[in-house]
């Protein structure tokens, strides 16, 4: 029997836990009479992701059902502008939002403020032709759908998953081909190899109709293990993304409470250096970003340490409970669990054996003392026959042989 535990089709990153910047929402809607503006800054999901224990993974999530409900009141507006800065997410959620945008009666304008990766790039195609913009310095990324699978699968089930992935990729390719004018086979090739596009690349390939000038440059950096990208000051998970451009600056994860004395000058690729004071004057947003990253990193590391300690303690108590029933000394078991010097199950077993050995030795010593005190050692046993010692020994040998042969010994 095959048991399926988890199967999740995505067109975005694997979720990574991080604290949301204070006051930041994954999306907000500014309703302005006959027009509206929507800022989409989170990961698109069908529901909030959870870890193995069922606890919510911290992050910025645009939950599909809630977002579609909020979009409903915008359908009749003369113009709705969607500002996108998102790593994508679940493919079906992205396509659902794209389809709802296409139902709007007025003009739908999409602007990629920083990043439109994966499913977010599908949402960016929901804009009315001629009204899809990308900011200079932004990135657009497209790739094929992937599936996170956990469990046991037979060959037919794996074939079924491959079939579904192929069908999803076909749907994605159809949307991109229709919106960009590119040949479907070319789109498939771009999906297969994962394609990152600069603002100009997005325009050249038909994924945008023009470059927007928002009055300030796009800021983009990534942590050392390339799992979290910070775009315009907003952290987002990019874990699992392939071929992330090497030119994206790697930010230093600074220990909370400690600031670096010297930070590389980003404009010169590290050839020159500036002091922290100089950097604060020239790049105040970057300095705030580094500080926030340090605080978030410290919080994450602290929580991970707490979770690990709790898990280890639960495993220790569980291991002790598994052998406690075989140990007579319940006080020793309690001491092992909650005493000043806590023991592992192995330590408890060793102590129990030593305790039992000491008790056994004490019992034997007491028995010997009782025998000496009783005077029984001075009693000579009476002979139980008239045989001499030599004859008795011979008889014992013969009786033993008879027992081995299965013959009742002779009684004399």
FENURLIN-V827441 format. One record per residue. N is the residue number from 1. RES is the residue in one small letter. OMEGA is omega in radians with two decimals (* if undefined). Layout:
n=[N/N]
res=[RES/RES]
omega=[OMEGA/OMEGA]
This chain:
n=[1/2/3/4/5/6/7/8/9/10/11/12/13/14/15/16/17/18/19/20/21/22/23/24/25/26/27/28/29/30/31/32/33/34/35/36/37/38/39/40/41/42/43/44/45/46/47/48/49/50/51/52/53/54/55/56/57/58/59/60/61/62/63/64/65/66/67/68/69/70/71/72/73/74/75/76/77/78/79/80/81/82/83/84/85/86/87/88/89/90/91/92/93/94/95/96/97/98/99/100/101/102/103/104/105/106/107/108/109/110/111/112/113/114/115/116/117/118/119/120/121/122/123/124/125/126/127/128/129/130/131/132/133/134/135/136/137/138/139/140/141/142/143/144/145/146/147/148/149/150/151/152/153/154/155/156/157/158/159/160/161/162/163/164/165/166/167/168/169/170/171/172/173/174/175/176/177/178/179/180/181/182/183/184/185/186/187/188/189/190/191/192/193/194/195/196/197/198/199/200/201/202/203/204/205/206/207/208/209/210/211/212/213/214/215/216/217/218/219/220/221/222/223/224/225/226/227/228/229/230/231/232/233/234/235/236/237/238/239/240/241/242/243/244/245/246/247/248/249/250/251/252/253/254/255/256/257/258/259/260/261/262/263/264/265/266/267/268/269/270/271/272/273/274/275/276/277/278/279/280/281/282/283/284/285/286/287/288/289/290/291/292/293/294/295/296/297/298/299/300/301/302/303/304/305/306/307/308/309/310/311/312/313/314/315/316/317/318/319/320/321/322/323/324/325/326/327/328/329/330/331/332/333/334/335/336/337/338/339/340/341/342/343/344/345/346/347/348/349/350/351/352/353/354/355/356/357/358/359/360/361/362/363/364/365/366/367/368/369/370/371/372/373/374/375/376/377/378/379/380/381/382/383/384/385/386/387/388/389/390/391/392/393/394/395/396/397/398/399/400/401/402/403/404/405/406/407/408/409/410/411/412]
res=[x/x/x/x/x/x/x/x/x/x/x/x/x/x/x/x/x/x/x/x/x/x/x/x/x/x/x/x/x/x/x/x/x/x/x/x/x/x/x/x/x/x/x/x/x/x/x/x/x/x/x/x/x/x/x/x/x/x/x/x/x/x/x/x/x/x/x/x/x/x/x/x/x/x/x/x/x/x/x/x/x/x/x/x/x/x/x/x/x/x/x/x/x/x/x/x/x/x/x/x/x/x/x/x/x/x/x/x/x/x/x/x/x/x/x/x/x/x/x/x/x/x/x/x/x/x/x/x/x/x/x/x/x/x/x/x/x/x/x/x/x/x/x/x/x/x/x/x/x/x/x/x/x/x/x/x/x/x/x/x/x/x/x/x/x/x/x/x/x/x/x/x/x/x/x/x/x/x/x/x/x/x/x/x/x/x/x/x/x/x/x/x/x/x/x/x/x/x/x/x/x/x/x/x/x/x/x/x/x/x/x/x/x/x/x/x/x/x/x/x/x/x/x/x/x/x/x/x/x/x/x/x/x/x/x/x/x/x/x/x/x/x/x/x/x/x/x/x/x/x/x/x/x/x/x/x/x/x/x/x/x/x/x/x/x/x/x/x/x/x/x/x/x/x/x/x/x/x/x/x/x/x/x/x/x/x/x/x/x/x/x/x/x/x/x/x/x/x/x/x/x/x/x/x/x/x/x/x/x/x/x/x/x/x/x/x/x/x/x/x/x/x/x/x/x/x/x/x/x/x/x/x/x/x/x/x/x/x/x/x/x/x/x/x/x/x/x/x/x/x/x/x/x/x/x/x/x/x/x/x/x/x/x/x/x/x/x/x/x/x/x/x/x/x/x/x/x/x/x/x/x/x/x/x/x/x/x/x/x/x/x/x/x/x/x/x/x/x/x/x/x/x/x/x/x/x/x/x/x/x/x/x]
omega=[-3.13/-3.13/3.10/-3.11/-3.07/3.04/-3.02/-3.14/-3.06/2.96/-3.07/-3.03/2.94/-3.06/3.06/-3.09/3.00/-3.14/3.07/3.07/-3.07/3.10/-3.10/3.08/-3.14/3.03/3.02/-3.07/3.08/-3.09/-3.06/-3.11/-3.05/3.10/3.13/3.10/-3.13/3.09/-3.11/-3.05/-3.07/3.09/-3.07/-3.08/3.03/3.07/-3.10/3.13/3.13/3.11/-3.07/-3.12/3.13/3.13/-3.13/3.01/-3.07/3.12/3.12/-3.01/2.99/-3.07/-2.95/-3.05/3.14/-3.09/3.12/3.10/3.13/3.13/-3.03/-3.09/-3.12/-2.98/-3.06/3.14/3.11/3.11/3.06/3.14/3.11/3.02/-3.00/3.01/-2.93/3.08/-3.12/-3.11/-3.08/-3.00/-3.11/3.10/3.13/3.14/3.12/3.12/3.09/-3.12/3.13/3.11/-3.12/-3.14/-3.10/-3.09/-3.10/3.13/3.06/3.13/3.07/3.14/3.08/-3.09/-3.10/-3.10/2.98/-3.07/2.97/-3.10/3.12/3.10/3.04/3.13/-3.14/3.12/3.13/3.13/3.08/-3.13/-3.09/-3.08/3.07/-3.06/3.01/3.11/3.09/-3.08/3.13/3.09/3.02/-3.11/3.06/3.06/-3.14/3.12/3.08/-3.09/3.02/-3.06/3.10/-3.12/3.10/-3.08/3.02/-3.03/-3.11/3.14/3.10/3.08/3.13/3.12/3.11/3.13/-3.14/3.10/3.11/3.14/3.12/3.12/3.11/3.13/3.13/-3.13/3.13/3.14/-3.13/-3.12/-3.12/-3.06/-3.06/-3.05/3.11/3.04/-3.07/3.14/3.09/3.11/3.13/3.11/3.12/3.12/-3.07/-3.04/-3.05/-3.04/3.05/-3.09/2.99/3.13/-3.13/3.09/-3.14/3.10/-3.11/-3.12/3.08/3.12/3.07/-3.12/3.13/-3.14/-3.12/3.07/-3.09/3.07/3.08/-3.06/3.03/3.06/-3.05/3.09/-3.06/3.14/-3.00/-3.12/3.01/3.11/3.14/3.09/3.09/-3.08/-3.07/3.09/-3.10/3.12/3.09/-3.13/3.02/-3.13/-3.13/3.10/-3.14/2.99/3.06/-3.06/-3.11/-3.06/3.10/-3.05/3.05/3.14/3.14/3.09/-3.03/3.09/-3.11/3.09/-3.12/3.14/3.12/3.10/-3.12/3.12/-3.09/3.08/-3.06/-3.06/-3.08/3.08/3.09/-3.13/3.09/3.12/3.07/3.11/3.13/3.14/3.12/3.14/3.13/3.13/-3.05/-3.07/-3.12/-3.13/3.14/3.13/3.10/3.14/-3.13/3.12/3.14/3.12/-3.13/3.13/-3.14/3.14/3.14/3.13/-3.12/-3.13/3.12/-3.13/3.11/3.12/3.12/-3.14/-3.13/-3.14/3.12/3.14/-3.14/-3.13/3.10/3.12/3.12/-3.13/3.12/-3.13/3.11/3.14/-3.10/-3.13/-3.05/-3.10/-3.11/-3.12/-3.07/-3.07/-3.09/3.10/3.11/3.11/3.14/3.12/3.14/-3.09/-2.92/-3.12/-3.13/3.06/-3.09/-3.12/2.94/3.11/3.14/3.11/3.14/-3.13/3.14/3.12/3.13/3.12/3.12/-3.13/3.13/3.13/3.11/-3.14/3.14/-3.14/3.10/3.13/-3.13/3.13/3.13/3.13/3.14/-3.13/3.11/-3.13/3.13/-3.12/-3.11/-3.10/-3.09/-3.14/-3.10/-3.12/3.11/-3.11/3.11/3.10/-3.10/3.08/3.12/-3.09/3.03/-3.14/-3.13/-3.14/3.14/3.12/3.12/3.14/3.13/3.12/-3.12/3.12/3.11/3.11/-3.13/3.11/3.12/-3.13/3.13/-3.13/3.10/-3.12/-3.12/3.10/-3.10/*]
